[in-house]
Amino acid sequence: MTHLSHVLQSCDMLLIDGLHAFDFSFDDSGLVVECMDGRARKRWQFSVEQIDAAVEQGGEWQVSNDAGEHRLVCMSALRASEEEDDDETPDDTAER
């Protein structure tokens, strides 16, 4: 059985209640998520117990705190490859 705490340790980005959040921290004190919704800063805080009680439903996690119930999706950010493609050769005809 997968727990939200395990998934949070390896994700780079969260989708919470439909908002993308890159600014979050998860540690022994719980989960804190912050993001901007237009000009408004939104902030969510979940205790370790609330994270442990989260329920997975089709790739989303349902997690509750004192403010209510929230939908959380853990995502991994795409990263460009650090290796350059050595197979490419410059076009010699461009300068002719």
C-alpha positions as CSV (number, residue, x, y, z in Angstrom):
1,M,0.0,0.0,0.0
2,T,1.4,3.4,-1.0
3,H,1.2,6.3,1.4
4,L,1.1,9.9,0.5
5,S,4.2,10.5,2.7
6,H,6.3,8.2,0.4
7,V,5.0,9.9,-2.7
8,L,5.8,13.4,-1.4
9,Q,9.4,12.5,-0.8
10,S,10.0,12.1,-4.5
11,C,7.8,14.7,-6.2
12,D,8.9,18.1,-7.5
13,M,5.5,19.8,-7.9
14,L,2.0,19.5,-6.5
15,L,-1.4,20.2,-7.9
16,I,-3.6,21.2,-5.0
17,D,-7.3,22.0,-5.6
18,G,-6.4,22.6,-9.3
19,L,-3.5,25.0,-8.6
20,H,0.1,24.2,-9.5
21,A,2.5,24.6,-6.5
22,F,6.2,24.4,-6.7
23,D,6.7,25.9,-3.3
24,F,6.1,23.2,-0.7
25,S,8.0,21.5,2.0
26,F,7.4,18.1,3.7
27,D,9.3,17.1,6.8
28,D,8.7,15.7,10.3
29,S,6.3,18.6,11.1
30,G,4.0,17.9,8.1
31,L,3.3,19.5,4.7
32,V,3.2,23.2,3.9
33,V,2.1,24.3,0.4
34,E,2.1,27.9,-1.0
35,C,1.2,29.2,-4.4
36,M,-0.2,32.2,-6.1
37,D,-3.8,32.2,-7.4
38,G,-3.8,35.4,-9.5
39,R,-2.7,38.0,-7.0
40,A,-3.7,36.1,-4.0
41,R,-1.2,33.9,-2.1
42,K,-2.7,30.7,-1.0
43,R,-1.3,28.5,1.8
44,W,-2.2,25.1,3.1
45,Q,-0.8,23.2,6.1
46,F,-1.2,19.6,6.9
47,S,0.0,17.7,9.9
48,V,1.8,14.4,9.7
49,E,-1.3,12.7,11.0
50,Q,-3.5,14.3,8.3
51,I,-1.0,13.2,5.6
52,D,-1.0,9.6,7.0
53,A,-4.8,9.6,6.8
54,A,-4.9,10.7,3.1
55,V,-6.8,8.4,0.8
56,E,-5.6,7.8,-2.8
57,Q,-8.4,7.9,-5.5
58,G,-7.4,7.4,-9.1
59,G,-4.0,9.2,-9.0
60,E,-5.2,11.9,-6.7
61,W,-5.0,12.1,-2.9
62,Q,-7.9,13.3,-0.8
63,V,-6.4,15.0,2.3
64,S,-8.3,17.0,5.0
65,N,-7.2,19.7,7.4
66,D,-9.1,22.1,9.6
67,A,-10.2,24.2,6.6
68,G,-11.8,21.2,4.8
69,E,-11.1,18.5,2.2
70,H,-8.5,19.0,-0.6
71,R,-7.4,17.2,-3.7
72,L,-3.6,16.7,-4.1
73,V,-1.7,15.4,-7.1
74,C,2.0,14.7,-6.8
75,M,4.0,15.4,-10.0
76,S,7.5,15.2,-11.2
77,A,8.9,18.1,-13.1
78,L,10.3,17.5,-16.5
79,R,14.0,18.2,-16.7
80,A,16.1,18.8,-19.8
81,S,18.9,16.3,-20.4
82,E,22.3,17.5,-19.2
83,E,24.0,15.5,-21.9
84,E,24.4,17.1,-25.3
85,D,23.6,15.1,-28.4
86,D,27.1,14.2,-29.8
87,D,25.7,12.7,-32.9
88,E,24.8,16.0,-34.4
89,T,27.3,17.6,-36.7
90,P,27.2,21.3,-37.7
91,D,25.8,22.2,-41.1
92,D,28.9,23.0,-43.2
93,T,26.9,24.4,-46.0
94,A,25.5,27.3,-44.0
95,E,28.6,29.5,-44.5
96,R,29.1,28.7,-48.2
